[in-house]
């Protein structure tokens, strides 16, 4: 745990240097991350239910109430599924970073790649917790659409109507915590592989751009489908 605090708040270069010497799988840190993610999802339950209500507005009232009741009863099962999803994402992210470093001819094992992703991911988790806190402070009544739950990114400088869902989603991903994640990942990659920092930063930026393709494209196709239905 001390190493985690070093990575996040004190001296990431020294902390990653210590992690470079270790070869074991970081099981304890993975458990801690998943527990913190689970706690955030539990805190987010009222927000999740509000978003669900908004997505069901197109249904007849009796069907909407029925679907909402089913989702509410299964809310903790959904949280469990989401936690499994976070774990899968971590392993996929590690594999993606590993593949990119192989292409870039940088020596990084999969376990080291997973370690980098795991420790750096805490920056995103802190961002999620911060965003949840801001949503509570602002009030749930201010949530008007499913994209109106990101309060830490550049999306705050525009509106959904002006930018469109895809751009709005992309801008929401440009925030201090995503930048923190990229910086930590770059520092760790440089320490683990002895490559130049600029090369490590480029690799991590490519990695980040690939990881945001799905949420941005999902927003784009959802908006396109909605426009087709309304035409």
Residue frames as a rotation matrix with the C-alpha (Angstrom) as fourth column:
UNK 1
0.560 0.828 0.000 0.00
0.828 -0.560 0.000 0.00
0.000 0.000 -1.000 0.00
UNK 2
0.322 -0.533 -0.782 2.89
0.207 -0.767 0.608 2.37
-0.924 -0.358 -0.137 0.70
UNK 3
-0.708 -0.599 0.373 4.09
0.447 0.028 0.894 1.80
-0.546 0.800 0.248 -2.86
UNK 4
-0.044 0.798 0.601 0.65
0.981 -0.079 0.177 2.73
0.189 0.597 -0.780 -4.17
UNK 5
0.775 0.306 -0.553 0.72
0.484 -0.850 0.208 6.00
-0.407 -0.428 -0.807 -2.24
UNK 6
-0.175 -0.923 -0.343 4.23
0.177 -0.372 0.911 6.67
-0.968 0.099 0.229 -3.56
UNK 7
-0.616 -0.017 0.788 3.05
0.773 0.183 0.608 6.12
-0.155 0.983 -0.100 -7.14
UNK 8
0.241 0.890 0.387 0.03
0.922 -0.334 0.196 8.39
0.303 0.309 -0.901 -6.78
UNK 9
0.930 0.364 0.048 1.17
0.310 -0.849 0.427 11.21
0.196 -0.382 -0.903 -4.54
UNK 10
0.699 -0.680 -0.223 4.87
-0.021 -0.332 0.943 11.25
-0.715 -0.654 -0.247 -3.65
UNK 11
-0.164 -0.843 -0.512 7.49
-0.786 -0.202 0.584 9.90
-0.596 0.498 -0.630 -6.03
UNK 12
0.809 0.583 0.074 6.15
-0.416 0.657 -0.628 7.77
-0.414 0.478 0.775 -8.88
UNK 13
0.442 -0.714 -0.543 9.61
-0.652 0.160 -0.741 7.37
0.616 0.681 -0.395 -10.42
UNK 14
-0.575 -0.677 0.459 11.08
-0.800 0.347 -0.490 5.86
0.173 -0.649 -0.741 -7.25
UNK 15
-0.002 0.673 0.740 7.95
-0.665 0.551 -0.504 3.75
-0.747 -0.493 0.447 -6.64
UNK 16
0.888 0.303 -0.345 7.97
-0.456 0.498 -0.738 2.31
-0.051 0.813 0.580 -10.15
UNK 17
-0.001 -0.965 -0.263 11.68
-0.779 0.166 -0.604 1.66
0.627 0.205 -0.752 -9.73
UNK 18
-0.560 -0.122 0.820 10.85
-0.735 0.530 -0.423 -0.49
-0.383 -0.839 -0.387 -6.72
UNK 19
0.461 0.828 0.319 8.05
-0.497 0.539 -0.681 -2.25
-0.735 0.156 0.660 -8.59
UNK 20
0.500 -0.347 -0.793 10.44
-0.800 0.167 -0.577 -3.01
0.333 0.923 -0.194 -11.44
UNK 21
-0.573 -0.811 0.115 12.39
-0.774 0.490 -0.401 -5.29
0.269 -0.319 -0.909 -9.09
UNK 22
-0.340 0.537 0.772 9.30
-0.509 0.586 -0.631 -7.29
-0.791 -0.607 0.074 -8.16
UNK 23
-0.883 -0.038 -0.467 8.14
-0.433 0.447 0.782 -10.22
0.179 0.894 -0.412 -10.28
UNK 24
-0.791 0.610 0.038 5.03
0.510 0.694 -0.508 -11.40
-0.337 -0.383 -0.860 -8.43
UNK 25
-0.381 0.768 0.515 1.48
0.572 -0.242 0.784 -10.73
0.727 0.593 -0.347 -9.59
UNK 26
-0.944 -0.036 0.328 0.03
-0.187 -0.762 -0.620 -7.68
0.272 -0.647 0.712 -7.74
UNK 27
-0.430 0.828 -0.360 -3.01
0.591 0.559 0.582 -9.57
0.683 0.037 -0.729 -6.43
UNK 28
-0.309 0.294 -0.905 -3.48
0.888 -0.252 -0.385 -7.47
-0.341 -0.922 -0.183 -3.28
UNK 29
-0.797 -0.027 -0.603 -3.50
-0.088 -0.983 0.160 -4.17
-0.597 0.180 0.782 -5.19
UNK 30
-0.827 0.545 -0.137 -5.98
-0.062 0.154 0.986 -5.66
0.558 0.824 -0.093 -7.68
UNK 31
-0.262 0.744 -0.615 -8.32
0.891 0.432 0.143 -6.61
0.372 -0.511 -0.775 -4.81
UNK 32
-0.458 0.036 -0.888 -8.01
0.565 -0.760 -0.322 -3.14
-0.686 -0.649 0.328 -3.29
UNK 33
-0.950 0.074 -0.304 -8.81
-0.268 -0.693 0.669 -1.50
-0.161 0.717 0.678 -6.63
UNK 34
-0.618 0.754 -0.223 -11.87
0.221 0.439 0.871 -3.69
0.755 0.489 -0.438 -7.19
UNK 35
-0.231 0.518 -0.824 -13.15
0.973 0.110 -0.204 -3.02
-0.015 -0.848 -0.529 -3.66
UNK 36
-0.643 -0.041 -0.765 -12.79
0.184 -0.978 -0.102 0.74
-0.744 -0.207 0.636 -4.11
UNK 37
-0.925 0.323 -0.200 -14.52
-0.282 -0.232 0.931 0.49
0.254 0.918 0.306 -7.50
UNK 38
-0.432 0.789 -0.436 -17.34
0.670 0.605 0.430 -1.50
0.603 -0.106 -0.790 -5.88
UNK 39
-0.352 0.257 -0.900 -17.74
0.782 -0.448 -0.433 1.12
-0.515 -0.856 -0.043 -3.16
UNK 40
-0.857 0.000 -0.515 -18.00
-0.216 -0.907 0.360 3.85
-0.468 0.420 0.778 -5.79
UNK 41
-0.783 0.591 -0.193 -20.64
-0.016 0.290 0.957 1.89
0.621 0.753 -0.218 -7.69
UNK 42
-0.287 0.678 -0.677 -22.69
0.939 0.338 -0.059 1.45
0.189 -0.653 -0.734 -4.51
UNK 43
-0.489 0.044 -0.871 -22.47
0.392 -0.881 -0.265 5.19
-0.779 -0.471 0.414 -3.82
UNK 44
-0.922 0.048 -0.384 -23.51
-0.347 -0.541 0.766 5.82
-0.171 0.840 0.515 -7.43
UNK 45
-0.745 0.628 0.225 -26.69
0.644 0.765 -0.003 3.72
-0.174 0.143 -0.974 -7.16
UNK 46
0.117 0.846 -0.520 -29.09
0.442 -0.513 -0.735 6.69
-0.889 -0.145 -0.434 -6.91
UNK 47
-0.207 -0.280 -0.937 -27.38
-0.646 -0.680 0.346 8.25
-0.735 0.677 -0.040 -9.94
UNK 48
-0.983 -0.183 0.032 -27.57
-0.112 0.719 0.686 4.97
-0.148 0.670 -0.727 -11.85
UNK 49
-0.397 0.911 0.114 -31.29
0.781 0.401 -0.479 4.69
-0.482 -0.101 -0.870 -11.10
UNK 50
0.182 0.425 -0.887 -31.84
-0.071 -0.894 -0.443 8.27
-0.981 0.143 -0.133 -12.31
UNK 51
-0.584 -0.474 -0.659 -30.02
-0.695 -0.128 0.708 7.54
-0.420 0.871 -0.255 -15.56
UNK 52
-0.912 0.292 0.288 -32.06
0.360 0.906 0.221 4.36
-0.196 0.305 -0.932 -15.98
UNK 53
0.002 0.951 -0.308 -35.28
0.521 -0.264 -0.812 6.36
-0.854 -0.159 -0.496 -15.61
UNK 54
0.023 -0.060 -0.998 -34.10
-0.561 -0.827 0.037 8.71
-0.828 0.559 -0.053 -18.36
UNK 55
-0.857 -0.421 -0.297 -33.28
-0.481 0.446 0.755 5.84
-0.186 0.790 -0.585 -20.73
UNK 56
-0.776 0.602 0.188 -36.71
0.593 0.798 -0.109 4.27
-0.216 0.027 -0.976 -20.18
UNK 57
-0.516 0.592 -0.619 -38.74
-0.168 -0.778 -0.605 7.42
-0.840 -0.208 0.501 -20.87
UNK 58
-0.661 0.226 -0.716 -39.57
-0.748 -0.126 0.651 6.28
0.057 0.966 0.252 -24.39
UNK 59
-0.870 0.339 -0.357 -41.45
0.307 0.941 0.145 3.24
0.385 0.017 -0.923 -23.05
UNK 60
0.137 0.964 0.226 -45.11
-0.043 -0.222 0.974 3.23
0.990 -0.143 0.011 -22.01
UNK 61
0.015 -0.172 0.985 -45.46
-0.873 -0.482 -0.071 4.06
0.487 -0.859 -0.157 -18.31
UNK 62
0.811 0.349 0.469 -46.42
-0.552 0.723 0.416 0.53
-0.194 -0.596 0.779 -17.21
UNK 63
0.808 -0.578 -0.116 -43.50
0.414 0.696 -0.587 -1.01
0.420 0.426 0.802 -19.11
UNK 64
0.065 -0.796 0.602 -41.13
-0.240 -0.598 -0.764 1.64
0.968 -0.095 -0.230 -17.79
UNK 65
0.287 0.107 0.952 -42.16
-0.947 -0.119 0.299 0.94
0.145 -0.987 0.067 -14.19
UNK 66
0.981 0.105 0.161 -41.81
-0.127 0.983 0.131 -2.81
-0.145 -0.149 0.978 -14.70
UNK 67
0.552 -0.833 0.019 -38.35
0.399 0.244 -0.884 -2.49
0.732 0.496 0.467 -16.28
UNK 68
0.005 -0.535 0.845 -37.24
-0.573 -0.694 -0.436 -0.11
0.820 -0.482 -0.309 -13.53
UNK 69
0.612 0.304 0.730 -38.46
-0.787 0.322 0.526 -2.46
-0.075 -0.897 0.436 -10.77
UNK 70
0.955 -0.291 -0.050 -36.58
0.273 0.936 -0.223 -5.40
0.112 0.199 0.974 -12.30
UNK 71
0.233 -0.917 0.323 -33.39
0.215 -0.275 -0.937 -3.35
0.948 0.288 0.134 -12.62
UNK 72
0.159 -0.129 0.979 -33.74
-0.816 -0.576 0.056 -2.11
0.557 -0.807 -0.197 -9.03
UNK 73
0.876 0.222 0.427 -34.09
-0.439 0.732 0.521 -5.63
-0.197 -0.644 0.739 -7.66
UNK 74
0.784 -0.601 0.154 -31.02
0.616 0.723 -0.313 -6.72
0.077 0.340 0.937 -9.60
UNK 75
0.879 -0.392 0.270 -28.95
-0.324 -0.908 -0.264 -3.63
0.349 0.145 -0.926 -8.76
UNK 76
0.417 -0.766 0.489 -26.35
-0.703 0.069 0.708 -5.42
-0.576 -0.639 -0.510 -6.63
UNK 77
0.432 -0.231 0.872 -26.02
0.493 0.870 -0.013 -8.21
-0.755 0.435 0.490 -9.18
UNK 78
0.874 -0.095 0.477 -25.36
0.387 -0.458 -0.800 -5.49
0.295 0.884 -0.364 -11.77
UNK 79
0.702 -0.662 0.261 -22.68
-0.711 -0.632 0.310 -4.03
-0.040 -0.403 -0.914 -9.51
UNK 80
0.317 -0.570 0.758 -21.04
-0.133 0.765 0.630 -7.45
-0.939 -0.301 0.167 -9.26
UNK 81
0.601 -0.040 0.798 -21.12
0.741 0.401 -0.538 -7.70
-0.299 0.915 0.271 -13.05
UNK 82
0.928 -0.257 0.271 -19.62
-0.111 -0.882 -0.457 -4.24
0.356 0.394 -0.847 -13.35
UNK 83
0.508 -0.773 0.380 -16.77
-0.668 -0.075 0.740 -5.21
-0.544 -0.629 -0.555 -11.02
UNK 84
0.286 -0.368 0.885 -16.04
0.446 0.868 0.217 -8.23
-0.848 0.332 0.413 -13.17
UNK 85
0.823 0.080 0.562 -16.08
0.555 -0.325 -0.766 -5.88
0.121 0.942 -0.311 -16.13
UNK 86
0.807 -0.580 0.111 -13.48
-0.590 -0.784 0.191 -3.63
-0.024 -0.220 -0.975 -14.48
UNK 87
0.254 -0.725 0.640 -11.24
-0.263 0.585 0.767 -6.66
-0.931 -0.364 -0.042 -13.90
UNK 88
0.439 -0.030 0.898 -11.59
0.754 0.556 -0.351 -7.74
-0.488 0.831 0.267 -17.54
UNK 89
0.964 -0.053 0.262 -10.82
0.109 -0.818 -0.565 -4.19
0.244 0.573 -0.783 -18.73
UNK 90
0.592 -0.789 0.166 -7.64
-0.644 -0.338 0.687 -4.12
-0.485 -0.514 -0.708 -16.64
UNK 91
0.071 -0.558 0.826 -6.39
0.209 0.819 0.535 -7.36
-0.975 0.135 0.175 -18.21
UNK 92
0.588 0.200 0.784 -7.33
0.795 0.039 -0.606 -6.17
-0.152 0.979 -0.136 -21.71
UNK 93
0.962 -0.274 0.019 -5.64
-0.271 -0.958 -0.095 -2.81
0.044 0.086 -0.995 -21.14
UNK 94
0.311 -0.887 0.342 -2.51
-0.452 0.179 0.874 -4.62
-0.836 -0.426 -0.345 -20.01
UNK 95
0.144 -0.209 0.967 -2.57
0.654 0.754 0.065 -6.79
-0.743 0.623 0.245 -23.11
UNK 96
0.864 0.230 0.447 -3.07
0.494 -0.559 -0.666 -3.76
0.096 0.796 -0.597 -25.36
UNK 97
0.781 -0.625 -0.014 -0.18
-0.585 -0.739 0.334 -1.90
-0.219 -0.253 -0.942 -23.74
UNK 98
0.140 -0.726 0.673 1.98
-0.071 0.670 0.739 -5.01
-0.988 -0.151 0.042 -24.02
UNK 99
0.410 0.082 0.908 1.20
0.823 0.397 -0.407 -5.33
-0.394 0.914 0.095 -27.76
UNK 100
0.982 -0.027 0.190 1.96
0.062 -0.892 -0.447 -1.66
0.181 0.451 -0.874 -28.40
UNK 101
0.526 -0.840 0.134 5.31
-0.656 -0.301 0.693 -1.92
-0.542 -0.452 -0.709 -26.61
UNK 102
0.136 -0.441 0.887 6.18
0.401 0.843 0.358 -5.03
-0.906 0.307 0.292 -28.63
UNK 103
0.681 0.180 0.710 5.45
0.732 -0.197 -0.652 -3.13
0.022 0.964 -0.265 -31.84
UNK 104
0.912 -0.330 0.242 7.50
-0.321 -0.944 -0.079 -0.20
0.255 -0.006 -0.967 -30.52
UNK 105
0.344 -0.804 -0.485 10.33
0.303 0.584 -0.753 -2.64
0.889 0.112 0.445 -29.70
UNK 106
-0.151 -0.312 0.938 10.31
-0.821 -0.489 -0.295 -1.88
0.551 -0.815 -0.182 -25.99
UNK 107
-0.583 -0.173 -0.794 11.00
0.103 0.954 -0.283 -4.74
0.806 -0.247 -0.538 -23.60
UNK 108
-0.506 0.514 0.693 7.96
-0.862 -0.325 -0.388 -5.11
0.026 -0.794 0.608 -21.33
UNK 109
-0.962 0.199 -0.186 6.48
0.202 0.979 0.007 -8.37
0.184 -0.031 -0.982 -20.03
UNK 110
-0.170 0.978 0.121 2.74
0.213 -0.083 0.974 -8.85
0.962 0.191 -0.194 -19.66
UNK 111
0.259 0.238 -0.936 2.97
0.940 0.160 0.301 -8.94
0.222 -0.958 -0.183 -15.85
UNK 112
-0.660 -0.551 -0.511 4.87
0.637 -0.771 0.009 -5.66
-0.399 -0.319 0.860 -15.83
UNK 113
-0.814 0.442 0.377 2.32
0.055 -0.588 0.807 -4.20
0.578 0.677 0.455 -18.24
UNK 114
0.174 0.918 -0.356 -0.49
0.538 0.215 0.815 -5.26
0.825 -0.334 -0.457 -15.92
UNK 115
-0.062 -0.290 -0.955 1.34
0.981 -0.192 -0.005 -3.76
-0.182 -0.937 0.297 -12.94
UNK 116
-0.950 -0.312 0.015 1.68
0.305 -0.915 0.263 -0.44
-0.068 0.254 0.965 -14.76
UNK 117
-0.459 0.856 0.236 -1.99
0.044 -0.244 0.969 -0.40
0.887 0.455 0.074 -15.73
UNK 118
0.189 0.586 -0.788 -3.13
0.785 0.392 0.479 -1.43
0.590 -0.710 -0.386 -12.25
UNK 119
-0.295 -0.383 -0.875 -1.23
0.876 -0.475 -0.087 1.20
-0.383 -0.792 0.476 -10.30
UNK 120
-0.993 -0.109 0.045 -1.91
0.117 -0.884 0.452 3.97
-0.009 0.454 0.891 -12.81
UNK 121
-0.415 0.908 0.052 -5.61
0.416 0.139 0.899 3.10
0.809 0.394 -0.436 -12.97
UNK 122
-0.172 0.320 -0.932 -6.04
0.975 -0.077 -0.207 4.37
-0.138 -0.944 -0.298 -9.41
UNK 123
-0.915 -0.154 -0.374 -5.82
0.109 -0.984 0.140 7.89
-0.390 0.088 0.917 -10.85
UNK 124
-0.697 0.714 -0.060 -8.95
-0.189 -0.102 0.977 7.16
0.692 0.692 0.206 -12.92
UNK 125
-0.162 0.628 -0.761 -10.62
0.780 0.554 0.291 5.62
0.605 -0.546 -0.579 -9.88
UNK 126
-0.561 -0.092 -0.822 -9.96
0.659 -0.651 -0.377 8.76
-0.501 -0.754 0.426 -7.84
UNK 127
-0.966 0.222 -0.132 -11.46
-0.256 -0.746 0.615 10.68
0.038 0.628 0.777 -10.74
UNK 128
-0.407 0.855 -0.322 -14.60
0.251 0.444 0.860 8.52
0.878 0.269 -0.396 -10.62
UNK 129
-0.171 0.295 -0.940 -14.95
0.983 0.115 -0.143 9.09
0.066 -0.949 -0.309 -6.88
UNK 130
-0.817 -0.186 -0.546 -14.48
0.263 -0.962 -0.067 12.83
-0.513 -0.199 0.835 -7.35
UNK 131
-0.849 0.526 -0.042 -17.07
-0.238 -0.311 0.920 12.91
0.471 0.791 0.389 -10.12
UNK 132
-0.210 0.780 -0.589 -19.53
0.669 0.554 0.496 11.00
0.713 -0.289 -0.638 -7.94
UNK 133
-0.378 -0.006 -0.926 -19.02
0.847 -0.405 -0.343 13.48
-0.373 -0.914 0.158 -5.12
UNK 134
-0.956 -0.012 -0.293 -19.60
-0.094 -0.935 0.343 16.42
-0.278 0.356 0.892 -7.49
UNK 135
-0.602 0.790 -0.118 -22.83
0.081 0.207 0.975 14.83
0.794 0.578 -0.189 -8.73
UNK 136
-0.087 0.540 -0.837 -24.07
0.962 0.262 0.069 14.59
0.257 -0.800 -0.542 -5.15
UNK 137
-0.604 -0.208 -0.769 -23.15
0.513 -0.840 -0.176 18.21
-0.609 -0.501 0.614 -4.51
UNK 138
-0.968 0.222 -0.122 -24.83
-0.237 -0.627 0.742 19.43
0.088 0.747 0.659 -7.71
UNK 139
-0.289 0.903 0.319 -27.97
-0.550 0.116 -0.827 17.37
-0.783 -0.415 0.463 -7.07
UNK 140
-0.691 0.021 0.723 -29.55
0.402 0.842 0.359 14.55
-0.601 0.538 -0.590 -9.06
UNK 141
0.386 0.920 -0.063 -32.35
0.494 -0.264 -0.828 16.80
-0.779 0.289 -0.557 -10.30
UNK 142
0.230 -0.402 -0.886 -29.78
-0.610 -0.769 0.190 18.50
-0.758 0.497 -0.422 -12.55
UNK 143
-0.758 -0.484 0.438 -29.22
-0.023 0.690 0.723 15.31
-0.652 0.538 -0.534 -14.55
UNK 144
0.083 0.817 -0.570 -31.16
-0.683 -0.370 -0.630 15.83
-0.726 0.442 0.527 -17.78
UNK 145
0.738 0.106 -0.666 -29.66
-0.605 0.539 -0.585 13.18
0.298 0.835 0.462 -20.08
UNK 146
0.954 -0.291 -0.077 -27.40
0.300 0.891 0.341 10.12
-0.031 -0.349 0.937 -19.89
UNK 147
0.169 -0.944 0.282 -24.30
0.730 -0.073 -0.680 12.15
0.662 0.321 0.677 -20.76
UNK 148
0.346 0.073 0.935 -24.97
-0.278 -0.944 0.177 14.72
0.896 -0.321 -0.307 -18.05
UNK 149
0.995 0.012 -0.097 -22.93
0.084 0.401 0.912 12.89
0.050 -0.916 0.398 -15.41
UNK 150
0.196 -0.980 0.036 -19.38
0.953 0.181 -0.245 13.94
0.233 0.082 0.969 -16.27
UNK 151
0.958 0.284 0.032 -18.32
0.255 -0.902 0.350 16.95
0.128 -0.327 -0.936 -14.23
UNK 152
0.484 -0.846 -0.226 -14.53
0.180 -0.156 0.971 16.94
-0.857 -0.510 0.077 -14.50
UNK 153
-0.208 -0.606 0.768 -13.81
0.840 0.292 0.458 17.27
-0.502 0.740 0.448 -18.22
UNK 154
-0.929 -0.237 -0.285 -13.76
0.053 -0.846 0.531 19.81
-0.367 0.478 0.798 -21.03
UNK 155
-0.517 0.821 0.242 -17.37
0.719 0.263 0.644 18.87
0.465 0.507 -0.726 -21.84
UNK 156
0.030 0.505 -0.863 -18.32
0.874 -0.432 -0.222 21.48
-0.485 -0.747 -0.454 -19.23
UNK 157
-0.656 -0.378 -0.654 -17.26
0.070 -0.893 0.446 24.15
-0.752 0.247 0.611 -21.73
UNK 158
-0.837 0.417 -0.354 -20.00
-0.451 -0.159 0.878 23.19
0.310 0.895 0.321 -24.18
UNK 159
-0.111 0.852 0.512 -23.41
-0.763 0.257 -0.593 21.54
-0.637 -0.457 0.622 -24.31
UNK 160
-0.399 0.028 0.916 -24.66
0.283 0.954 0.094 18.29
-0.872 0.297 -0.389 -25.77
UNK 161
0.652 0.734 0.187 -26.82
0.439 -0.165 -0.883 20.16
-0.618 0.658 -0.430 -28.31
UNK 162
0.709 -0.415 -0.570 -23.90
-0.596 -0.785 -0.171 22.26
-0.376 0.460 -0.804 -29.54
UNK 163
-0.247 -0.968 -0.034 -21.27
-0.889 0.213 0.405 19.53
-0.385 0.131 -0.914 -29.77
UNK 164
0.346 0.374 -0.861 -23.13
-0.655 0.753 0.063 16.27
0.672 0.541 0.505 -30.36
UNK 165
0.950 0.161 0.269 -22.87
-0.311 0.595 0.741 13.13
-0.040 -0.787 0.615 -28.26
UNK 166
0.687 -0.724 -0.062 -19.56
0.655 0.653 -0.380 11.84
0.316 0.220 0.923 -29.66
UNK 167
-0.089 -0.727 0.681 -17.67
0.180 -0.684 -0.707 15.12
0.980 0.060 0.192 -29.23
UNK 168
0.423 0.339 0.840 -19.28
-0.713 -0.448 0.540 15.68
0.559 -0.827 0.053 -25.83
UNK 169
0.998 -0.057 -0.003 -18.17
0.050 0.842 0.537 12.22
-0.028 -0.536 0.844 -24.72
UNK 170
0.353 -0.926 0.134 -14.65
0.712 0.173 -0.681 12.78
0.607 0.336 0.720 -26.06
UNK 171
-0.050 -0.348 0.936 -14.35
-0.239 -0.906 -0.349 16.11
0.970 -0.242 -0.038 -24.25
UNK 172
0.781 0.393 0.485 -15.51
-0.556 0.087 0.826 14.50
0.283 -0.915 0.287 -21.00
UNK 173
0.854 -0.502 -0.134 -12.51
0.518 0.842 0.148 12.17
0.039 -0.196 0.980 -21.26
UNK 174
-0.109 -0.866 0.487 -10.11
0.480 -0.475 -0.737 15.10
0.870 0.153 0.468 -21.39
UNK 175
0.838 0.408 0.362 -9.88
-0.159 -0.452 0.878 15.79
0.522 -0.793 -0.314 -17.69
UNK 176
0.233 -0.828 0.510 -7.17
-0.941 -0.324 -0.096 16.06
0.244 -0.458 -0.855 -14.97
UNK 177
0.306 -0.076 0.949 -7.55
-0.590 0.767 0.252 12.43
-0.747 -0.637 0.191 -13.93
UNK 178
0.941 -0.019 0.339 -7.12
0.276 0.625 -0.731 11.03
-0.198 0.781 0.593 -17.44
UNK 179
0.617 -0.764 0.187 -4.04
-0.384 -0.500 -0.776 13.23
0.687 0.407 -0.602 -17.82
UNK 180
0.204 -0.489 0.848 -2.77
-0.957 0.082 0.278 12.01
-0.206 -0.869 -0.451 -14.44
UNK 181
0.703 0.151 0.695 -3.30
-0.101 0.989 -0.112 8.43
-0.704 0.009 0.711 -15.64
UNK 182
0.924 -0.354 0.145 -1.32
0.204 0.135 -0.970 9.04
0.323 0.926 0.197 -18.83
UNK 183
0.387 -0.812 0.437 1.53
-0.741 -0.556 -0.376 10.73
0.549 -0.178 -0.817 -16.95
UNK 184
0.271 -0.249 0.930 1.80
-0.774 0.517 0.365 7.90
-0.572 -0.819 -0.052 -14.39
UNK 185
0.850 0.092 0.520 1.70
0.173 0.882 -0.439 5.31
-0.498 0.463 0.733 -17.15
UNK 186
0.813 -0.571 0.110 4.41
-0.079 -0.296 -0.952 7.17
0.576 0.765 -0.286 -19.07
UNK 187
0.219 -0.741 0.635 6.67
-0.959 -0.283 0.000 7.44
0.179 -0.609 -0.773 -16.03
UNK 188
0.400 0.002 0.917 6.18
-0.484 0.850 0.210 3.77
-0.778 -0.527 0.340 -15.22
UNK 189
0.961 -0.014 0.277 6.82
0.235 0.570 -0.787 2.68
-0.147 0.821 0.551 -18.80
UNK 190
0.590 -0.795 0.142 10.02
-0.468 -0.480 -0.742 4.72
0.658 0.371 -0.655 -18.96
UNK 191
0.085 -0.551 0.830 11.27
-0.980 0.107 0.171 3.24
-0.183 -0.827 -0.531 -15.67
UNK 192
0.531 0.226 0.816 10.31
-0.276 0.957 -0.086 -0.33
-0.801 -0.179 0.571 -16.60
UNK 193
0.835 -0.088 0.544 11.84
0.503 0.525 -0.687 -0.26
-0.225 0.847 0.482 -20.09
UNK 194
-0.024 -0.891 -0.454 14.59
0.477 -0.409 0.778 2.40
-0.879 -0.198 0.434 -19.92
UNK 195
-0.049 0.061 0.997 13.25
0.972 -0.225 0.062 4.07
0.229 0.972 -0.048 -23.05
UNK 196
-0.937 -0.273 0.217 13.24
0.247 -0.959 -0.141 7.83
0.246 -0.079 0.966 -23.47
UNK 197
-0.613 0.729 -0.303 10.38
0.258 -0.178 -0.950 9.65
-0.747 -0.660 -0.078 -21.80
UNK 198
-0.389 0.479 -0.787 9.12
-0.789 -0.614 0.016 11.15
-0.476 0.627 0.617 -25.06
UNK 199
-0.690 0.116 -0.715 8.82
-0.434 0.724 0.536 7.66
0.580 0.680 -0.449 -26.57
UNK 200
-0.861 0.386 -0.333 7.06
0.508 0.607 -0.611 6.38
-0.034 -0.695 -0.718 -23.45
UNK 201
-0.520 0.676 -0.522 4.66
-0.157 -0.676 -0.720 9.33
-0.839 -0.292 0.458 -23.62
UNK 202
-0.473 0.315 -0.823 3.88
-0.881 -0.140 0.452 8.69
0.027 0.939 0.343 -27.29
UNK 203
-0.831 0.141 -0.538 3.21
0.053 0.983 0.176 5.01
0.553 0.118 -0.825 -26.60
UNK 204
-0.744 0.546 -0.385 0.87
0.536 0.145 -0.832 5.91
-0.399 -0.825 -0.401 -23.74
UNK 205
-0.463 0.583 -0.668 -0.96
-0.556 -0.778 -0.293 8.51
-0.690 0.235 0.684 -25.81
UNK 206
-0.596 0.221 -0.772 -1.50
-0.650 0.431 0.626 5.95
0.471 0.875 -0.113 -28.58
UNK 207
-0.851 0.264 -0.453 -2.73
0.438 0.833 -0.338 3.49
0.288 -0.486 -0.825 -25.93
UNK 208
-0.663 0.603 -0.444 -5.12
0.171 -0.455 -0.874 6.10
-0.729 -0.655 0.198 -24.50
UNK 209
-0.489 0.464 -0.738 -6.52
-0.825 -0.521 0.219 7.06
-0.283 0.716 0.638 -27.89
UNK 210
-0.708 0.218 -0.672 -7.26
-0.230 0.829 0.510 3.40
0.668 0.515 -0.537 -28.64
UNK 211
-0.825 0.364 -0.433 -9.01
0.566 0.518 -0.641 2.90
-0.009 -0.774 -0.633 -25.29
UNK 212
-0.538 0.660 -0.524 -11.38
-0.091 -0.663 -0.743 5.82
-0.838 -0.353 0.417 -25.83
UNK 213
-0.914 0.205 -0.350 -12.50
-0.356 0.008 0.935 4.66
0.194 0.979 0.065 -29.28
UNK 214
-0.671 0.677 -0.303 -15.26
0.632 0.736 0.242 2.51
0.387 -0.029 -0.922 -27.81
UNK 215
-0.269 0.641 -0.719 -17.02
0.737 -0.344 -0.582 5.08
-0.621 -0.686 -0.380 -25.55
UNK 216
-0.549 0.025 -0.835 -16.79
-0.340 -0.920 0.196 7.81
-0.763 0.392 0.514 -28.20
UNK 217
-0.904 0.208 -0.374 -18.00
-0.309 0.287 0.907 5.58
0.295 0.935 -0.195 -31.04
UNK 218
-0.621 0.713 -0.325 -20.77
0.780 0.601 -0.171 4.16
0.074 -0.360 -0.930 -28.84
UNK 219
-0.287 0.483 -0.827 -22.00
0.301 -0.774 -0.557 7.71
-0.909 -0.409 0.077 -28.19
UNK 220
-0.731 -0.054 -0.680 -21.85
-0.559 -0.524 0.643 8.48
-0.391 0.850 0.353 -31.91
UNK 221
-0.874 0.386 -0.294 -23.85
0.049 0.674 0.737 5.41
0.483 0.630 -0.608 -32.99
UNK 222
-0.489 0.725 -0.485 -26.37
0.821 0.196 -0.535 5.86
-0.293 -0.660 -0.692 -30.18
UNK 223
-0.359 0.315 -0.879 -26.99
-0.110 -0.949 -0.296 9.44
-0.927 -0.010 0.375 -31.31
UNK 224
-0.836 -0.001 -0.548 -27.22
-0.547 -0.047 0.836 8.36
-0.026 0.999 0.039 -34.96
UNK 225
-0.797 0.561 -0.223 -29.72
0.512 0.824 0.245 5.64
0.321 0.081 -0.944 -34.10
UNK 226
-0.360 0.668 -0.652 -31.82
0.625 -0.347 -0.700 8.08
-0.693 -0.659 -0.292 -32.09
UNK 227
-0.526 0.119 -0.842 -31.91
-0.495 -0.848 0.189 10.53
-0.691 0.516 0.506 -35.01
UNK 228
-0.921 0.164 -0.353 -32.99
-0.230 0.502 0.834 7.74
0.314 0.849 -0.425 -37.36
UNK 229
-0.612 0.723 -0.320 -35.83
0.790 0.549 -0.273 6.76
-0.022 -0.420 -0.907 -35.01
UNK 230
-0.255 0.505 -0.824 -37.02
0.340 -0.751 -0.566 10.37
-0.905 -0.425 0.020 -34.75
UNK 231
-0.812 -0.100 -0.575 -37.00
-0.450 -0.522 0.725 10.93
-0.372 0.847 0.379 -38.54
